[in-house]
Amino acid sequence: AQSVTQPDIHITVSEGASLELRCNYSYGATPYLFWYVQSPGQGLQLLLKYFSGDTLVQGIKGFEAEFKRSQSSFNLRKPSVHWSDAAEYFCAVGALSGNQFYFGTGTSLTVIP
Amino acid sequence: DVKVTQSSRYLVKRTGEKVFLECVQDMDHENMFWYRQDPGLGLRLIYFSYDVKMKEKGDIPEGYSVSREKKERFSLILESASTNQTSMYLCASSLFGPGWNEQYFGPGTRLTVT
C-alpha cells in the first residue's frame, strides 16, 4: 500500500540554524514527490517537486530536497531558517499511473529567536 | 497565478443541517479535489473530479457527496452534518493527472458542527 511517513510531528529550531525535515515513502511505482508548506490560516503552497533527473531539487524560499531511492526518502532542507519559515510542512507522493496523491501527516516547525 | 477560492473561511452549522462548501478555480484545470485536514491525520482525500460531472471517491467519502456541473466549480455537500465532520476542508485543483501533477490549494473552510 502507498504511504508517506513524516516521523517528526514537531520540530523547533533557532533562527539562522539549519533545518532538515524527514519524509519516507512507500510506493510501488516510480514516485513523484512533493513538499508543501502551510502557513497559519492558509492553504498549502508547493515548495518543490521531484519527477526525475537530478536527485537534488531546488525550491522556493531557499528550500531544497534530496531524493534517495535506496532509502525511500525525500528530505527537505534549508541551510538557514528564518522566523517566517514557521509553518506546517507536508510531504506528498503520487505516480504517473495512479490517480491519487498521498500526503504525510505533516511536521510543524517552530522557529525561536 | 492560479487562484482557488472557497466560499467561506469559517462556517458554523447545526447537527442535521445540509451544508454546501463551494470551490472555484480560475485556470481551466481538469482535476479538482476535496480534502479534510485534522490534527495528527494530515490531509485525507474525500472526493476528486477529473472532468465535469465525473467524480471518484477518495479515502473517506462516507457522509459526503460532491457536484461538478461546471469545470471551474466543485462543491462538497454534507447531506446531514454531524459533529464528527467538524474539520478544516481544503479544495485543490490540478491541470493534469491527479497522481502526478502539482495541486493548487484554496485557503480552506473551517467548519464547526454544533
HADDOCK unambig.tbl for C-alpha pairs under 7 A between the chains (distance, minus, plus):
assign (segid A and resid 32 and name CA) (segid B and resid 100 and name CA) 5.86 0.50 0.50
assign (segid A and resid 42 and name CA) (segid B and resid 107 and name CA) 4.81 0.50 0.50
assign (segid A and resid 42 and name CA) (segid B and resid 108 and name CA) 6.87 0.50 0.50
assign (segid A and resid 43 and name CA) (segid B and resid 105 and name CA) 5.52 0.50 0.50
assign (segid A and resid 43 and name CA) (segid B and resid 106 and name CA) 5.35 0.50 0.50
assign (segid A and resid 43 and name CA) (segid B and resid 107 and name CA) 4.05 0.50 0.50
assign (segid A and resid 43 and name CA) (segid B and resid 108 and name CA) 5.84 0.50 0.50
assign (segid A and resid 44 and name CA) (segid B and resid 105 and name CA) 5.60 0.50 0.50
assign (segid A and resid 45 and name CA) (segid B and resid 105 and name CA) 6.97 0.50 0.50
assign (segid A and resid 94 and name CA) (segid B and resid 99 and name CA) 4.63 0.50 0.50
assign (segid A and resid 94 and name CA) (segid B and resid 100 and name CA) 5.05 0.50 0.50
assign (segid A and resid 95 and name CA) (segid B and resid 99 and name CA) 5.00 0.50 0.50
assign (segid A and resid 95 and name CA) (segid B and resid 100 and name CA) 5.05 0.50 0.50
assign (segid A and resid 96 and name CA) (segid B and resid 99 and name CA) 5.88 0.50 0.50
assign (segid A and resid 96 and name CA) (segid B and resid 100 and name CA) 5.31 0.50 0.50
assign (segid A and resid 98 and name CA) (segid B and resid 99 and name CA) 4.88 0.50 0.50
assign (segid A and resid 99 and name CA) (segid B and resid 97 and name CA) 6.59 0.50 0.50
assign (segid A and resid 99 and name CA) (segid B and resid 98 and name CA) 4.84 0.50 0.50
assign (segid A and resid 99 and name CA) (segid B and resid 99 and name CA) 4.13 0.50 0.50
assign (segid A and resid 100 and name CA) (segid B and resid 98 and name CA) 5.51 0.50 0.50
assign (segid A and resid 100 and name CA) (segid B and resid 99 and name CA) 4.43 0.50 0.50
assign (segid A and resid 101 and name CA) (segid B and resid 98 and name CA) 6.88 0.50 0.50
assign (segid A and resid 101 and name CA) (segid B and resid 99 and name CA) 5.38 0.50 0.50
assign (segid A and resid 103 and name CA) (segid B and resid 42 and name CA) 6.75 0.50 0.50
assign (segid A and resid 103 and name CA) (segid B and resid 43 and name CA) 6.08 0.50 0.50
assign (segid A and resid 104 and name CA) (segid B and resid 42 and name CA) 6.08 0.50 0.50
assign (segid A and resid 105 and name CA) (segid B and resid 40 and name CA) 5.92 0.50 0.50
assign (segid A and resid 105 and name CA) (segid B and resid 41 and name CA) 5.22 0.50 0.50
assign (segid A and resid 105 and name CA) (segid B and resid 42 and name CA) 3.79 0.50 0.50
assign (segid A and resid 105 and name CA) (segid B and resid 43 and name CA) 6.96 0.50 0.50
assign (segid A and resid 106 and name CA) (segid B and resid 42 and name CA) 5.89 0.50 0.50
